[in-house]
Amino acid sequence: MSTKVVWASLAVLQLVVAYPQRGVKSGRSVSCKEDIEYLHNGICCVKCEAGLYVQTPCTETGKKGTCEECGYGTFTEHANGLKQCIKCTQCPPDQEIVRGCSHTQDTLCQCKPGKYCHPDEACEICKKCSRCNSDEEVVKNCTSTSNTECKKRQSNSSPEADTTLTAVLTLVFVVLFLGLVILIFIIWKKKWKTADSNSFKPEEVPFPTLIPKNGVESLTACFEFFEELNVDFHNRFFRKLSIEDNKIRSKDHHSHEDRIHYLLAYWVEKKGKEASLNDLLRALLDLNQRRTAETIMDNAVKKGYYELESFSLGDD
């Protein structure tokens, strides 16, 4: 055998050793075609189609194993080498189903009318749509993925008319303010004179306990009733719920309604299963906001979210 033939044979042998066939175990990593194959036991198997999963992998490279259709409540959206299908998403209570789950598509949910959630945010709890102020008009109505957009109304009055109106309103405000100061002084004087005779204060009627009709969904449905809370009591109320000051201040740039919903949703997430409307009402009572607590309780019962258990506060 000539020298050239020997060198040629050695060169071919080196190529075979250095570059083994795709999908064959050789001590080197195996590279499968990403879009159509998956790696199993050192060989490349062809993926199952969308809506199927791998019941039994292949035993020969470039072949397809046994594929099985996804069962009820599961899906696969793309070609895959999964050993089981993915569980379908369950829409939260404040969302509705837009598209039901199939073998090849997950459930599609959206916020119920009157609420929204931006598509680039995690939609754990839908936010209540904002209302435009009296001096604003609606530019774009609220949708399931965007909040209401408002703009200031354009004034048709002249500068002279505006100046006159401002002067009149200022005068009215001053008169009303002076009248209020005088009224407060008269009331205070009468209470001071009769302080000794009113030393006995009757005991207030115990506050009832409320029972939810639909768990956490009943609680979150009552968030809008807390919008009636006096803004001066906001920080004290949320501190009563053991919410950190940093968390409270982080929501200062939001509107009155959104701030209430954000912080109450955070409190529910923090408390978990122990979260109760009764705890929120107790916090209001501790702040001497009994009238607000009674109004929220009445609304919760009238709307059918809660029912009365008894006429004494008890454990939830």
Phi and psi in degrees as a GROMACS rama.xvg file:
@    title "Ramachandran Plot"
@    xaxis  label "Phi"
@    yaxis  label "Psi"
@TYPE xy
-74.8075  163.603  SER-2
-64.4646  -40.2019  THR-3
-61.697  -39.7848  LYS-4
-66.5537  -40.3623  VAL-5
-62.6343  -45.314  VAL-6
-65.9256  -36.4024  TRP-7
-65.4752  -41.4828  ALA-8
-64.1694  -40.6978  SER-9
-65.1468  -38.4462  LEU-10
-63.8401  -42.7936  ALA-11
-63.9859  -41.6791  VAL-12
-62.3504  -39.2415  LEU-13
-65.3095  -39.0588  GLN-14
-64.3573  -40.5937  LEU-15
-64.746  -42.0644  VAL-16
-70.0405  -40.9001  VAL-17
-74.3308  -29.8983  ALA-18
-127.361  79.9426  TYR-19
-67.7189  160.746  PRO-20
-63.1842  145.84  GLN-21
-61.918  134.248  ARG-22
85.669  5.91682  GLY-23
-109.342  135.51  VAL-24
-65.4439  125.618  LYS-25
-145.424  8.81396  SER-26
89.2639  -10.034  GLY-27
-105.133  159.692  ARG-28
-66.7358  145.013  SER-29
-100.816  134.39  VAL-30
-109.575  115.454  SER-31
-99.7775  157.958  CYS-32
-70.6295  115.042  LYS-33
-59.0415  -40.5338  GLU-34
-76.8769  -26.1494  ASP-35
-125.463  -6.41178  ILE-36
-132.322  161.096  GLU-37
-138.545  155.589  TYR-38
-90.2513  130.775  LEU-39
-144.141  118.424  HIS-40
52.1865  40.4402  ASN-41
82.4214  4.56697  GLY-42
-127.144  157.312  ILE-43
-96.8921  114.006  CYS-44
-100.421  148.018  CYS-45
-73.7913  134.949  VAL-46
-67.4581  155.42  LYS-47
-80.5516  153.106  CYS-48
-71.7572  165.998  GLU-49
-57.1564  141.009  ALA-50
90.3103  -4.4763  GLY-51
-124.98  167.37  LEU-52
-140.775  166.549  TYR-53
-83.6053  114.261  VAL-54
-86.4084  -43.1316  GLN-55
-136.048  119.769  THR-56
-65.7644  164.947  PRO-57
-74.8451  164.641  CYS-58
-116.471  0.266135  THR-59
-139.067  133.968  GLU-60
-60.036  142.932  THR-61
81.3642  1.43297  GLY-62
-106.894  166.636  LYS-63
-106.282  137.145  LYS-64
-77.8098  -158.473  GLY-65
-88.8564  123.34  THR-66
-104.622  143.481  CYS-67
-127.376  145.179  GLU-68
-71.7225  142.793  GLU-69
-62.5324  142.129  CYS-70
-78.7956  178.219  GLY-71
-62.1853  133.912  TYR-72
84.126  9.39374  GLY-73
-134.689  163.886  THR-74
-159.307  162.047  PHE-75
-135.518  127.017  THR-76
-88.0715  -22.0733  GLU-77
-133.227  169.894  HIS-78
-58.9433  139.452  ALA-79
-154.56  168.461  ASN-80
-121.326  32.1885  GLY-81
-73.9528  147.56  LEU-82
-85.9447  -11.9547  LYS-83
-154.62  156.685  GLN-84
-78.1352  164.571  CYS-85
-88.3916  138.2  ILE-86
-70.8324  135.95  LYS-87
-66.4402  147.067  CYS-88
-71.0534  140.564  THR-89
-102.584  122.754  GLN-90
-65.3918  136.991  CYS-91
-62.9742  165.003  PRO-92
-59.3857  -32.4269  PRO-93
-90.9009  14.2037  ASP-94
-124.705  159.92  GLN-95
-122.068  157.918  GLU-96
-82.0527  125.502  ILE-97
-93.8312  -39.933  VAL-98
-140.404  126.241  ARG-99
-70.9094  158.368  GLY-100
-72.7649  139.224  CYS-101
-126.876  -175.989  SER-102
-64.8377  -24.3022  HIS-103
-116.028  -1.6452  THR-104
-140.694  142.27  GLN-105
-78.9505  164.368  ASP-106
-62.6798  139.915  THR-107
-111.661  122.067  LEU-108
-114.476  157.019  CYS-109
-147.941  158.217  GLN-110
-63.1175  146.067  CYS-111
-69.4371  159.776  LYS-112
-52.5408  137.655  PRO-113
93.6064  -3.56194  GLY-114
-136.337  162.354  LYS-115
-150.627  165.484  TYR-116
-154.574  125.592  CYS-117
-63.4725  138.651  HIS-118
-64.6238  -21.3488  PRO-119
-93.0863  10.2033  ASP-120
-118.515  154.723  GLU-121
-69.7363  121.719  ALA-122
-93.0968  64.6186  CYS-123
-73.8951  -43.3581  GLU-124
-134.915  127.24  ILE-125
-70.5734  145.719  CYS-126
-95.2351  148.646  LYS-127
-73.5696  136.746  LYS-128
-63.2123  138.504  CYS-129
-75.4741  155.339  SER-130
-110.1  138.853  ARG-131
-70.2088  146.913  CYS-132
-70.6361  169.122  ASN-133
-63.6662  -27.2373  SER-134
-95.4191  16.3688  ASP-135
-124.116  163.675  GLU-136
-130.7  155.513  GLU-137
-77.6273  125.522  VAL-138
-93.1847  -40.1351  VAL-139
-145.758  127.534  LYS-140
-68.6386  155.69  ASN-141
-67.8195  137.986  CYS-142
-122.298  -179.387  THR-143
-68.0846  -16.6771  SER-144
-120.128  2.39158  THR-145
-150.248  146.776  SER-146
-81.0211  166.718  ASN-147
-61.8849  139.418  THR-148
-110.338  130.081  GLU-149
-123.271  161.164  CYS-150
-146.047  154.596  LYS-151
-65.1349  140.007  LYS-152
-71.3853  142.558  ARG-153
-80.331  130.997  GLN-154
-83.0047  133.64  SER-155
-95.9291  -2.75229  ASN-156
-82.0644  156.693  SER-157
-82.0172  161.911  SER-158
-58.5887  -37.3811  PRO-159
-64.0754  -42.7696  GLU-160
-65.2235  -38.3491  ALA-161
-63.4352  -40.6374  ASP-162
-63.867  -43.9266  THR-163
-62.8578  -44.3913  THR-164
-62.238  -41.2113  LEU-165
-62.5499  -41.5257  THR-166
-64.1961  -42.4784  ALA-167
-64.3572  -44.9923  VAL-168
-64.4316  -37.8851  LEU-169
-62.736  -44.0668  THR-170
-62.2594  -43.8223  LEU-171
-61.9367  -42.0065  VAL-172
-62.0571  -44.1832  PHE-173
-61.6363  -44.415  VAL-174
-62.1716  -45.7306  VAL-175
-64.0846  -39.9399  LEU-176
-63.1819  -45.237  PHE-177
-63.6263  -39.9344  LEU-178
-63.0005  -39.8875  GLY-179
-65.3277  -40.9584  LEU-180
-61.9502  -43.6979  VAL-181
-63.328  -42.5907  ILE-182
-63.2312  -42.6342  LEU-183
-63.1501  -40.3425  ILE-184
-63.268  -42.4454  PHE-185
-63.7363  -44.3656  ILE-186
-63.4425  -44.3179  ILE-187
-61.5442  -40.5593  TRP-188
-64.1291  -40.7704  LYS-189
-66.0808  -40.8242  LYS-190
-66.4465  -36.6595  LYS-191
-65.3648  -38.748  TRP-192
-69.8576  -30.4321  LYS-193
-106.261  18.8004  THR-194
-62.6377  -41.636  ALA-195
-65.6434  -39.6237  ASP-196
-73.5985  -16.2493  SER-197
-109.602  25.2675  ASN-198
-66.5097  -27.2974  SER-199
-86.5547  120.891  PHE-200
-112.367  121.245  LYS-201
-64.1497  145.911  PRO-202
-70.7911  134.844  GLU-203
-70.7759  150.801  GLU-204
-66.6181  131.906  VAL-205
-55.5888  147.042  PRO-206
-84.1898  134.533  PHE-207
-67.5433  160.596  PRO-208
-97.216  137.515  THR-209
-105.836  141.266  LEU-210
-114.388  123.452  ILE-211
-71.4333  144.347  PRO-212
-90.551  -17.9221  LYS-213
-145.51  44.6717  ASN-214
56.5108  -136.139  GLY-215
-63.5255  -31.0676  VAL-216
-61.273  -37.1438  GLU-217
-64.4712  -39.7125  SER-218
-66.3154  -49.3562  LEU-219
-66.0609  -27.537  THR-220
-67.45  -21.4162  ALA-221
-90.1349  -0.809167  CYS-222
-57.0843  -38.9522  PHE-223
-63.7216  -25.2118  GLU-224
-68.9842  -24.1775  PHE-225
-78.358  -3.44496  PHE-226
-66.5024  -16.9048  GLU-227
-78.4791  -9.41542  GLU-228
-63.6728  132.269  LEU-229
-56.933  127.85  ASN-230
-58.4878  -26.0911  VAL-231
-68.4276  -18.775  ASP-232
-100.402  1.04055  PHE-233
-53.9721  -59.3153  HIS-234
-62.1495  -41.7401  ASN-235
-64.245  -37.6441  ARG-236
-64.9131  -46.5955  PHE-237
-72.9386  -27.2329  PHE-238
-67.3305  -35.6395  ARG-239
-58.0879  -29.3754  LYS-240
-87.7544  8.70301  LEU-241
64.3493  32.9663  SER-242
-89.0285  134.034  ILE-243
-65.0977  147.686  GLU-244
-59.3035  -38.876  ASP-245
-62.2359  -39.032  ASN-246
-67.389  -39.3517  LYS-247
-64.955  -47.0719  ILE-248
-66.6258  -27.136  ARG-249
-66.3548  -15.1906  SER-250
-105.516  10.7718  LYS-251
-64.3388  -26.3049  ASP-252
-80.6827  -7.16231  HIS-253
-84.006  164.954  HIS-254
-68.258  165.667  SER-255
-54.2384  -48.5105  HIS-256
-66.9306  -46.2697  GLU-257
-64.0199  -36.555  ASP-258
-62.3138  -44.2007  ARG-259
-58.6047  -48.606  ILE-260
-66.9516  -41.9807  HIS-261
-58.8815  -50.8722  TYR-262
-71.6345  -35.2685  LEU-263
-67.8238  -38.8512  LEU-264
-64.4362  -38.5927  ALA-265
-63.9726  -41.2596  TYR-266
-63.371  -42.4358  TRP-267
-62.7435  -43.5313  VAL-268
-62.6031  -37.5975  GLU-269
-71.117  -42.2596  LYS-270
-77.5014  -29.8611  LYS-271
68.92  -135.944  GLY-272
-66.2034  -18.9382  LYS-273
-80.6781  -8.57654  GLU-274
-61.9797  132.55  ALA-275
-145.167  142.378  SER-276
-62.5261  -31.4958  LEU-277
-60.6921  -36.3911  ASN-278
-64.587  -40.3284  ASP-279
-65.2565  -40.8019  LEU-280
-68.2396  -36.0729  LEU-281
-62.2482  -39.8333  ARG-282
-60.9291  -39.3087  ALA-283
-66.483  -40.29  LEU-284
-63.9858  -38.499  LEU-285
-64.392  -25.4838  ASP-286
-94.395  12.7702  LEU-287
61.0726  34.7841  ASN-288
-109.114  50.1342  GLN-289
-63.036  -38.9566  ARG-290
-61.6214  -43.214  ARG-291
-63.9951  -42.0782  THR-292
-61.4291  -41.5058  ALA-293
-65.96  -39.1622  GLU-294
-63.3683  -44.6252  THR-295
-63.5696  -42.2173  ILE-296
-61.0775  -46.4353  MET-297
-60.338  -43.1371  ASP-298
-64.6601  -40.8155  ASN-299
-62.7389  -38.8166  ALA-300
-74.8061  -43.2326  VAL-301
-62.7023  -37.3043  LYS-302
-76.4571  -9.63969  LYS-303
84.4253  13.2247  GLY-304
-80.8494  -28.6362  TYR-305
-137.768  163.96  TYR-306
-135.92  155.765  GLU-307
-79.091  136.795  LEU-308
-97.0687  -48.8997  GLU-309
-158.984  -177.639  SER-310
-106.674  31.625  PHE-311
-143.553  144.823  SER-312
-72.6686  126.799  LEU-313
-130.926  -177.951  GLY-314
-71.104  147.098  ASP-315
